Amino acid sequence: MSISADEFKKGMRRLAGAVNIVTTTDGSVKAGLTATAVTSLSAEPPRILVCVNRAGVTYETIIRGRTLGVSILSMQHKELAMQFAGMTNLSETDRFEKGAWMTDVTGAPLLKNALASFDCDVEDTMNVGSHCIVIGNIRAVHTSGDAEASPLCYADGTWTTLSPL
Ligand SMILES: Cc1cc2nc3c(=O)[nH]c(=O)nc-3n(C[C@H](O)[C@H](O)[C@H](O)COP(=O)(O)O)c2cc1C
């Protein structure tokens, strides 16, 4: 017996997630989206895992360009997170107009004041249902942002942050 998408979403709303912006470029086009499906995969060799919806521009650009940027957001980046989630009236091509961006090895955009950012080549992909598991081979890491800043999190449909117990 299979569960419905609504049942799946009802459960997953309880899974609190750190919010990231996942970016890419194919050399001419830049694309990016807000994502909580980001996981540390391996330290040796350094690998990161991201799940990206195959219906979007970001996925298409990742597949064409084989580049991946992951920027971990802090509380101050809530508006940017909404922008890259398509929650504002900004078009997909204008998403990079706000925020300070840089590039490193691969050319994928990295948020300058992110808590940390990872610049990756795409090592492997695997399609699962509507999404694609993208494995990034990390070529560079930046931790130049404000280390004291609290992470931006998303839980139960709400933007939130962490507080110590
Ligand atoms: C808190 C939050 C987390 C999200 N996490 C993901 C995710 O992990 N993967 C994904 O593909 N989309 C995720 N989304 C949805 C995308 O950000 C959104 O659909 C975006 O507009 C897709 O852009 P695209 O058309 O360039 O692919 C998330 C949205 C929000 C608000």
The ligand as a Tripos MOL2 file, in Angstrom:
@<TRIPOS>MOLECULE
LIG
   31    33     1     0     0
SMALL
NO_CHARGES

@<TRIPOS>ATOM
      1 C1         12.1490   26.1860    2.6040 C.3       1 LIG1
      2 C2         12.1650   25.6680    1.1890 C.ar      1 LIG1
      3 C3         12.9400   24.5510    0.8800 C.ar      1 LIG1
      4 C4         12.9840   24.0520   -0.4200 C.ar      1 LIG1
      5 N1         13.7760   22.9820   -0.6780 N.ar      1 LIG1
      6 C5         13.8770   22.5250   -1.9610 C.ar      1 LIG1
      7 C6         14.7780   21.4640   -2.2650 C.ar      1 LIG1
      8 O1         15.4670   20.9220   -1.3990 O.2       1 LIG1
      9 N2         14.8680   21.0790   -3.5700 N.ar      1 LIG1
     10 C7         14.1070   21.6480   -4.5720 C.ar      1 LIG1
     11 O2         14.2310   21.2480   -5.7400 O.2       1 LIG1
     12 N3         13.2510   22.6640   -4.3080 N.ar      1 LIG1
     13 C8         13.1290   23.1150   -3.0390 C.ar      1 LIG1
     14 N4         12.2880   24.1660   -2.7560 N.ar      1 LIG1
     15 C9         11.4880   24.7490   -3.8480 C.3       1 LIG1
     16 C10        12.3040   25.6650   -4.7780 C.3       1 LIG1
     17 O3         13.0580   26.6200   -4.0460 O.3       1 LIG1
     18 C11        11.3670   26.4390   -5.7540 C.3       1 LIG1
     19 O4         10.4860   25.5330   -6.3560 O.3       1 LIG1
     20 C12        12.1440   27.1990   -6.8090 C.3       1 LIG1
     21 O5         11.3410   28.2360   -7.3130 O.3       1 LIG1
     22 C13        12.5430   26.3280   -7.9900 C.3       1 LIG1
     23 O6         13.3370   27.1010   -8.8790 O.3       1 LIG1
     24 P1         13.6940   26.5840  -10.3730 P.3       1 LIG1
     25 O7         12.4640   26.7620  -11.1920 O.co2     1 LIG1
     26 O8         14.8220   27.4440  -10.8210 O.co2     1 LIG1
     27 O9         14.1140   25.1640  -10.3130 O.co2     1 LIG1
     28 C14        12.2150   24.6720   -1.4490 C.ar      1 LIG1
     29 C15        11.4320   25.7860   -1.1440 C.ar      1 LIG1
     30 C16        11.4020   26.2800    0.1690 C.ar      1 LIG1
     31 C17        10.5620   27.4980    0.4880 C.3       1 LIG1
@<TRIPOS>BOND
     1     1     2 1
     2     2     3 ar
     3     2    30 ar
     4     3     4 ar
     5     4     5 ar
     6     4    28 ar
     7     5     6 ar
     8     6     7 ar
     9     6    13 1
    10     7     8 2
    11     7     9 ar
    12     9    10 ar
    13    10    11 2
    14    10    12 ar
    15    12    13 ar
    16    13    14 ar
    17    14    15 1
    18    14    28 ar
    19    15    16 1
    20    16    17 1
    21    16    18 1
    22    18    19 1
    23    18    20 1
    24    20    21 1
    25    20    22 1
    26    22    23 1
    27    23    24 1
    28    24    25 2
    29    24    26 1
    30    24    27 1
    31    28    29 ar
    32    29    30 ar
    33    30    31 1
@<TRIPOS>SUBSTRUCTURE
     1 LIG1         1 GROUP 0 **** ****
